[in-house]
């Protein structure tokens, strides 16, 4: 057993409480807080890029600060952004399935990542 107490996680838990009060109408997220990163709050959305965008805007994260990559053998788009918010680093992560545009299926061996619901 370690000697850490819940007080060790004050910063991310305070931010989570603030976000719940300030943005009650935003989509629900998966929340991760860990004593390994005591000043970090991770908010993840699965299958919901629109929800990711709503959270990004609410947290005032610039669209230019968002990074993205494809994982899971090209089946999952992952968007990530981070911002310091009220004393904690908030990491926002969004996952969505990837589909191939019709032009990629017409060119065997060529694939482009396009999230569901977004035109190529």
VENUR-V651557 format. One record per residue. PSI is psi in whole degrees, -180 to 180 (* if undefined). OMEGA is omega in whole degrees, 0 to 359 (* if undefined). Layout:
# VENUR-V651557
<<PSI:OMEGA> <PSI:OMEGA>>
This chain:
# VENUR-V651557
<<142:179> <171:182> <7:182> <147:177> <171:179> <-27:178> <-28:179> <-24:183> <22:184> <-45:185> <-55:181> <-32:179> <-36:176> <-43:179> <-42:178> <-43:178> <-44:179> <-44:181> <-38:179> <-36:180> <-44:185> <-30:185> <58:185> <-18:183> <-2:177> <156:180> <146:176> <146:183> <161:168> <131:183> <134:178> <124:175> <137:184> <142:175> <-12:176> <-37:176> <81:190> <-14:179> <20:186> <136:174> <121:179> <130:178> <121:183> <140:176> <132:181> <132:179> <32:185> <75:179> <-34:177> <-40:176> <-41:176> <-46:181> <-38:178> <-45:178> <-41:179> <-47:180> <-43:181> <-36:180> <0:181> <40:175> <126:179> <141:175> <-30:179> <-18:180> <-5:181> <131:174> <157:181> <154:175> <168:178> <137:179> <-178:178> <49:181> <36:176> <14:184> <-13:186> <126:172> <135:178> <119:175> <140:182> <145:176> <156:179> <151:178> <147:173> <129:184> <111:175> <39:175> <3:178> <154:173> <123:178> <121:177> <121:180> <127:182> <134:177> <136:179> <142:177> <150:176> <151:178> <137:173> <157:178> <134:175> <158:182> <-32:180> <-32:180> <-35:180> <-21:177> <-13:180> <89:182> <137:178> <-6:180> <124:180> <146:177> <141:178> <123:177> <121:179> <152:179> <135:178> <-2:180> <130:181> <141:179> <*:*>>
